[in-house]
Amino acid sequence: MSKPLSLARLLLISTALVAPAAIAQTGDAAPDQSTASGVPSVAEEADAQSGNVDVSIPGADIIVTGRGRTNISQSAPQVVNVLSATDIKRTGEGDIAGSLQRVTGLSVASGGYVYVRGLGDRYSLALLNGSPLPSPEPLKRVVPLDIFPTNVIASTLVQKTYSANFPGEFGGGVINLTTKAIPVESYLEIGGGVSGNSETSGELGYTYYGSKSDWTGFDDSSRDVPPLLKNAFGAGIPFADISRGDQQNIAMQFLNSNTSVLQRTNSVPFNFSASLNGGTAVDVGSDGRLGIIATAAYSNKWRTRENLQQASLDVATGAGKSYNQVVTDNQITVNALVGVGLELGDQKLRWTNLYIRDTLKRGALAVGQNDGLIQGADYLTQQTAWYERQLIDTQLVGEFELSDALSLDARGGYANSQREAPYEREFVYVRSNRELAIDPVGDRFVNLLNRQRGDASVTFSALNEDLWFAGADLSYTFSPDFTFTAGYAFTDTKRRSSRYELHFDAVNLPIPVQQLRPDYLLSDATIQLFDLGLLDFSGNYPVYDAALRVHAGYGQVQAELFPGLSVNAGVRYEKGEQSVTGLDVYSTGITEFNQIKQDYWLPAVTLTFDAGSGLQFRVNGSKTIARPQFRELIAQPFVDVDANRFYRGNPFLQDSELLNAEARAEWYMGRDDRLTLAGFYKKIDNPIETYTTINDTYSVTTSFANAPEATLYGFELEAQKYIPLDNLSASPFFQSRRLVLIGNYTYTQSKLKVSDGDKTIPYTYTTGDLPAASDYFIHGAPMTGQSDHLVNFQIGLEDTDKLSQQTLLVTYASDRVTSRGPNLQPDIVERPGLTLDFVARQGVVMPGGINAEFKLEARNITGRKYQEFQEAGGTRVYYNCYKLGTSVAGSVTVAF
């Protein structure tokens, strides 16, 4: 197996090395292809990066005028990185999460969550056009950024220093996505692409039928909750009180064979995608312009992983539980955006409507051993699942110049996110491997449906979250050097989440029936002939409601104290009320209610000194907060199938408070060239940390608790240089080309502080003395999610006259803790490692004068693996370990 894969990677590397010359030769013969249709020259794209990038954020324009600057990072009053459409296209990533991992100090964890300077996703804030977003994930309140395709985003701003115009939940930074607005000219783009992966495409995988419309990402209603089961949920009657006959009637309505028969495919399909983008604009009156942009895209991707999953009570003695799992995911993404923009002189309106649907169809088969159950037995586990995530967002943003000195920014809107996971099915078959004289079927997999020797379960879960938001920012410019801004923001978030887990129950199934495949084992005949029933494993609160309402007001000053020295200072008052309520659906008379009501004053100040010749220095200090996420405050169980973890919340969590400081030197040598060096420090009170427990059957539970204190500090270095190549050779090939060198490095250290007498409250706490924090956290241990070293490097060749880019991208992240180790064992560590990618873009003119862009990508050329493990005494226990494979993709976009 290793030799063919090595050969494949060698071919991919050779392709990446020869592609620049080949593509450049093709483009060299083509005439200038500069257009406003989305296939511009690199020089034109660079113009967008030089101050004309569309950035929509709360409050006044981030650009400081009056000093002749055109670089956003230089002229902004805070520390920001801006990814323009140019930067996003250069990386070639299909979603925003992939593009953001190239930004200094940022890394992306599994699931599309962004870590800023080693702080986990809970310390990041994601906004769309300056407005908040709901999350379609039950375990998160932060929206996963991998659901945002790059084709709907005009720019991405990352601000790492806090300013009072942003929400107070600002730990590592804010990520603001700005959607496309008014086009310069009318255009229409049609695109399509195909891709493959060395571990997936054309290889063995597992899938199941589901429904005939699965390829669209929409179920044809086959997976709807069956009527009798829906009535049982609504009646609020415990399943233990439902008669056996009624339980059987419910079970016989389940969609059986379509969701339970796992099928092996010897050749997993290749990936494909298609997109349609268009826009137009018309003049309105003497100084107005009305524009509309619409985009739609569809992608169908496959991924197969052969995963080693282990667990141990004592890492030094090795794994007590070890499974080999093959899982195949079919991810279908559909997105659409309609944006309307109106400019009337200095007055601007933007109405944005976004729809994203991301569906995952999963089939998995695992075989392994668990010493905590039956010694020497083999366990075969089959899983099928269907996960629908959907985001609908509509928002209206207005920027009004009321006078020469007074301006008003107003925004409001509504967003809804949903997640449906019907028919999550799991079957467990057991082979005892005992002598046949003792066990007549000891050499065969059987399922007794009694949880000791076989199991079958079906889970229905759903989430719906509504978010209303509004805000206004009023700015008055007293002089060109002094502006005061006051603002108000309101958000109201409400979520309902439900999860019902049902297990089939049998007594003394005959041996022939024990060996039936899943759909026959749970057939109507088996249910009736052998008296199968249903057991409810949903817990006390299968349904919970959550809410977060925040009122905030702020005042902020932007002033130039004297030539060269400016200050941006402000304070935000934020009042938040967060609650999670476990609904008493079974009329027990007991309701769990957790509430956090806090108000904060959050000051922030940034001083910027312009030393001349493009050199400037910044100093920042601020206070911010981080709230627990909804799912972390309720004891409802949740299974993360990607991480192979069972989660349970903690109703005793508190808000975290952060003190932030940063000093920074920036040297802007030219429009595109810069060198920056920054040091940062954070002190966090009550940081929320993830920890893991494990029992003697190797059942792993992950939960959350407040550690007493933590500190985080480090530095980051960033450099960007464009080198013209016209003096390198007299060849026409080099006359309009330049070398692109972009690199950044971030060093981070974090430490938990645990002293004698410090206490914490785990989810298992009931009454009595609080447990010592040292029982859960080790003094000096790093925070979860923090990598000591982050490296990003891009080296590319691009043409300034026409679209022709070839870029090699290197990303490295050192080990980071994903969870505290069980029972104070070594922590569970992820090893992201080094990733090498290559992206080539080439514009050509097709017959008829039609402009087109061709793109070639090679990802993970070195074949990096995913590894998550514990290690002690030279022994390593893998929680997750699988090959990511090498991917190659090609696409074409035609612009009319």
PAGUFI-801430 format. One record per residue (C-alpha): residue in one letter; x, y, z. Coordinates in steps of 0.25 Angstrom, whole numbers, plus 5000, padded with zeros to 4 digits. Layout:
N
AXYZ
...
END
This chain:
896
M500050005000
S501150105003
K501850094990
P500750134981
L500450254991
S501850294991
L501850294976
A500550374975
R501250484984
L502450484975
L501650504963
L500850614970
I502150684975
S502650674961
T501350734955
A501550854965
L502950884961
V502750884946
A501350954947
P501851094948
A502651094935
A501651014928
I500451104932
A501351234930
Q501651194916
T500251174913
G499851314919
D501051384912
A500451374899
A499051424903
P498751574903
D498451664914
Q497151604921
S496851714931
T495351714933
A494351754944
S493751624943
G494551544954
V495751504945
P496651634947
S498151644946
V498951634959
A499251784958
E497751814958
E497551714970
A498651784977
D497951914976
A496751854984
Q497751824995
S498351964995
G497152035002
N496052004994
V495651875001
D494151865005
V494151855020
S492751865027
I492951875043
P492251945054
G492552095056
A493352185047
D494252155036
I495452085040
I496352155030
V497052275036
T497152385026
G498052505025
R499452445025
G499452395010
R499352245014
T498752135006
N499052015013
I497951975023
S498751895033
Q499652025034
S498552125035
A497552055043
P497552105058
Q497651955063
V498451835060
V497751775048
N498051675037
V497151685024
L496951575014
S496551635001
A495851554990
T497251554984
D497851484997
I496751384998
K496851344983
R498451334984
T498251224995
G497251154986
E496451104998
G494951074996
D494551125010
I494851245019
A495451155030
G496451105020
S496951245016
L497051295030
Q498051195035
R499051275026
V498851395035
T499951425046
G499551355059
L498351275054
S498151135053
V496951055049
A496450925057
S495650815052
G494250865049
G494650995043
Y494851075057
V495951175057
Y496951185068
V497551325070
R498951325077
G498751195083
L497351225089
G496251125086
D495051155077
R494251205090
Y495251325090
S494951365076
L493751445071
A493151435056
L492351545050
L491751565037
N491751705032
G491951745046
S490751675051
P490751545060
L490451405054
P489751285061
S490351145061
P489751025055
E490650935064
P490050885077
L491350885084
K491751025080
R491251175080
V492351215070
V491951185056
P492951085048
L493551175037
D493751055028
I492251065024
F492651205017
P493051185003
T494051284998
N493251324986
V492251404995
I493251485003
A493951614998
S494851625010
T495251565023
L495751655034
V496451595047
Q496651695058
K497551645069
T497451765079
Y496151805085
S495351935083
A494051975089
N493251975076
F493351815076
P492551725086
G493251695099
E493451545096
F494751575090
G495851485095
G496851455084
G496151535073
V495051575064
I494851515050
N493951605042
L493451555028
T492951655018
T492051605007
K492151664993
A491351784990
I491251874978
P491951824965
V492751924957
E492251864944
S491251764940
Y491751624940
L491451474940
E492351364944
I492151214942
G493051114949
G493350974951
G494350884957
V494750734960
S495750684971
G496250554977
N496950504989
S497950394990
E497250325002
T495850344997
S495650354982
G495550224975
E495750154988
L494950064997
G493850135006
Y492550105013
T491250175010
Y489750145010
Y488550175002
G487750275011
S486850345001
K486750374986
S487050524988
D488250504997
W489250554986
T488550694987
G488850705002
F487350705004
D486550585009
D485250555002
S484550545015
S484850405017
R485650435030
D484550515036
V484250475051
P483150355049
P481750405054
L481650315065
L482950345071
K482650495069
N481450475077
A482150405088
F483150515089
G482050625089
A481250545100
G482450545110
I482250405114
P483450325118
F483650205109
A483750125122
D482250155124
I481850125109
S481349985107
R482149885100
G481149875088
D481250025086
Q482750025087
Q482749925076
N481750005067
I482750125069
A483950035065
M483249985053
Q483050125047
F484550145047
L485250155033
N485950025034
S486749975022
N487050105016
T487750155028
S488350025034
V488949945022
L490349995021
Q490949965007
R492349955003
T492850024991
N494149994984
S494250124977
V493850254985
P493450354975
F494350484972
N493850624976
F493250724968
S492650864969
A491950974961
S491651114963
L490951234957
N491251374960
G490651504954
G490451654957
T490051784951
A489851924954
V489152044949
D489252194951
V488152254960
G487952404958
S489252494957
D490052434968
G489452304971
R489752154968
L488852034970
G489551894969
I489151754971
I490051634973
A489551484973
T490351364975
A490051214976
A490951094977
Y490850944979
S491950844984
N491950694986
K493150644993
W493650504999
R494550475010
T494950335015
R495850315027
E496450195033
N496450235047
L497150165059
Q496350205072
Q496850165086
A496750195101
S497450155113
L497350155128
D498850155130
V499550215117
A500950145122
T500350015121
G499650035107
A498250045101
G497149965108
K496249995097
S496649995082
Y495750005069
N496150015055
Q495050095048
V494750125033
V493850245032
T493350315019
D492750445019
N491950505007
Q491850655009
I490850735000
T490950885001
V489950984995
N490051134997
A489351254991
L489551404993
V488751524989
G489251654992
V488651794988
G489451924990
L489052064988
E489952184988
L489352324988
G490452424989
D491152395002
Q489952315007
K490052165006
L489152045008
R489451895008
W488451785009
T489051645009
N488351515009
L489151385011
Y488751245011
I489751125014
R489350985015
D490450885019
T490050735019
L490850615023
K490450475020
R491350375028
G491550225028
A492550165037
L493050025041
A493949985052
V494549865058
G495349855071
Q495549805086
N495149865099
D495749795111
G494749865120
L493649785115
I493849645110
Q495249605110
G495849555097
A494549585090
D494449665077
Y493449775075
L492849815061
T492249945061
Q491450005050
Q490950145049
T490050225039
A489750375040
W489150495033
Y489550635038
E488850755033
R489450895036
Q488751015031
L488951165032
I487951275028
D488351425030
T487751555025
Q488351685030
L488251835026
V489351925028
G489352075026
E490452175026
F489952325026
E490652455025
L489752545033
S490652665031
D492152695028
A492452655043
L491352565047
S491152415042
L490252305046
D490452155044
A489252065046
R489051915045
G487951815048
G487551675044
Y487151535047
A487851405046
N487451265048
S488251135049
Q487750995049
R488350855051
E487650735048
A488150595051
P487150485049
Y487350345049
E488750335055
R488850185056
E489850095063
F489949945063
V490949875072
Y491249725069
V492149635078
R493049515075
S493449455088
N494549365082
R494249265092
E494349115090
L493149065082
A492848965094
I492649085103
D492049175093
P491349115080
V491549245073
G492849285079
D493449295065
R492349385059
F491849525061
V490549535068
N489549635074
L488749595086
L488149745087
N488449745102
R489549845103
Q490449735109
R490649655096
G490149745085
D489349875084
A488549955074
S488150095075
V487550205068
T487650355071
F486850475067
S487450615070
A487050755065
L487450895068
N486851035064
E487451165068
D486851305065
L487751425066
W487151575065
F488151685065
A488151835064
G489151945066
A489552085063
D490852165063
L490852325063
S492152395060
Y492452535061
T493752595055
F494152715063
S495352735055
P496152655045
D496952605057
F495852575067
T494652485065
F493652435076
T492752315073
A491652265082
G490852135080
Y489852045084
A489651895081
F488651795084
T488651645082
D487551545086
T487851395084
K486951275086
R487251135084
R486451005086
S487250875085
S486650735086
R487350595086
Y486550465088
E487450335088
L486650205088
H487250065089
F486549935085
D486349835096
A486149685094
V486149565104
N486749425100
L486849445085
P486949315077
I488349285072
P487949295057
V487349435060
Q488549485067
Q489349465054
L488449545045
R488949675038
P488349805044
D487149825035
Y486649685037
L487049685052
L486049805054
S485049765043
D483549775046
A483549615047
T484649615058
I484049725066
Q482749655067
L483149505067
F484249525078
D483649645086
L484649755084
G484449885092
L485050015093
L485850075104
D486050225106
F487550275108
S487250425106
G487550465120
N486650555129
Y486650665120
P486550625105
V486050765102
Y486750895106
D486451045103
A487651145104
A487651295103
L488651405103
R488251555103
V489251665102
H489051815103
A490351895101
G490752035099
Y492052095097
G492852225095
Q494152235087
V495152345083
Q496052345071
A497052465072
E498352515068
L499052565080
F500152635073
P500752605059
G501152455059
L500452415071
S498952365071
V498052305081
N496852215080
A496252195093
G494852155098
V494052085108
R492851985106
Y491751955116
E491151815114
K490051755121
G489851605118
E488751505123
Q489051365119
S488151245123
V488051095120
T486751025124
G486550875123
L485150855120
D484350755129
V483750685117
Y483450555126
S482650635136
T483550595148
G483350735155
I484850765154
T485450865144
E486950905143
F487151055141
N488551115140
Q488651265139
I489851365138
K489551505139
Q490751605139
D491051745134
Y492451795131
W493251915128
L494151885117
P495251995114
A496251985103
V497352085098
T498252075086
L499452175084
T500052185071
F501352265068
D501752295054
A503252305053
G503252335039
S503852265027
G502752155028
L503152125042
Q502152125054
F501952065068
R500652025075
V500351995089
N499051935093
G498351905106
S496851855109
K495951765117
T495051665111
I494151545114
A493851405110
R492451345113
P492151195114
Q491551135102
F490051085103
R490350945101
E491450955113
L490350995123
I489450875122
A489650725125
Q488950675112
P489950575106
F490550605092
V491450515084
D492450575075
V492650465064
D493850535058
A494650535071
N494050405076
R493650475089
F492450475098
Y492250615104
R491450665116
G491250805121
N491450875134
P490450965140
F491451025150
L492251095139
Q492551245141
D492951355131
S494451375128
E495151515129
L496351555121
L497351665123
N498151685109
A499351755106
E500151775093
A501351855088
R501651855073
A502651905063
E502251925048
W503051965036
Y502351985023
M503451995013
G502552005001
R501051994997
D501151834997
D502451815006
R502451815021
L503151755033
T502451745047
L502851695061
A501951695073
G501951635087
F500651605094
Y500151565108
K498851515114
K498351495128
I497151405129
D496251385141
N495451265142
P495851215128
I494851095123
E495750975121
T495350845114
Y495650715123
T495350565121
T494950455130
I494950305127
N494350185134
D494750045135
T493950005122
Y494750115115
S493550205113
V494150345111
T493450465116
T493850605112
S493350725120
F493750865124
A494150935137
N494751075141
A496251065144
P496651175155
E497551255145
A498451255133
T499451345126
L499751345111
Y500951425105
G501751415092
F502251495080
E501951495065
L502751525053
E502251555039
A502851595026
Q502351625012
K503251655000
Y502951664985
I504251664977
P504151704962
L504851614953
D504951704941
N506451724943
L506751574945
S506751544930
A506451604917
S505451494914
P504051554912
F503551444922
F504151524934
Q503851664929
S502451674936
R502651574947
R503051584961
L503351484973
V502451484985
L502951454998
I502051455010
G502351385024
N501951395038
Y502351325051
T501651325064
Y502251275077
T501251255089
Q501351205103
S500251185113
K500151135127
L499051095136
K499251155150
V498751055161
S499051085176
D498751015189
G497351045193
D496851075179
K495551015176
T494750975164
I493350915162
P493250795152
Y491950755146
T491850635156
Y491850725168
T490550715177
T490750755191
G491850775202
D493250835200
L493750885187
P494850795181
A496250845179
A496550905166
S497850825166
D496950695165
Y496650745151
F497750835146
I499250835147
H500050955151
G500851005139
A500150925128
P499850995115
M498451035112
T497650945102
G497750985088
Q499051055089
S500251025080
D501651075083
H501951105069
L501151145057
V501851165043
N501251215030
F502051235018
Q501651265003
I502651274992
G502051304978
L502251364964
E501151454958
D500951544946
T500651684948
D500051704934
K499151584934
L498551474943
S499651374945
Q500051324959
Q500751204964
T500851194979
L501551094989
L500951105003
V501551045015
T500751035029
Y501350975042
A500650965055
S501350905067
D500650805077
R499450865084
V498650805096
T497150765092
S496750725106
R497350705120
G497650555122
P496750465129
N497050455144
L498250545143
Q498950455133
P499650525122
D498850625113
I498250585100
V499050655090
E498850675075
R500050685065
P499650775054
G501050775048
L501450825034
T500550845022
L501150875008
D500150924997
F500250974983
V499251064976
A499351114961
R498351214955
Q498451254940
G497551354932
V497351324917
V496551384906
M495651274900
P495051284886
G494051394885
G494851484894
I494251414907
N495151424919
A495451294927
E496251264940
F496851124941
K497251074955
L498150954959
E498350914974
A499150814981
R498850794996
N499650725007
I500750684997
T501550625008
G500450535013
R500350595027
K499450505036
Y498450545047
Q498950505061
E498350525074
F498950445086
Q499450425100
E500850385103
A501650335115
G502850255117
G503050235102
T501650175100
R500650255092
V499150235092
Y498450295080
Y497050355082
N497050385067
C498050355056
Y497850345041
K498450385028
L497950515022
G498350475008
T498850564997
S497850644989
V497850694974
A496850794969
G496550864956
S495550964953
V495151074942
T494351194943
V493751264931
A493451414932
F492451484922
END
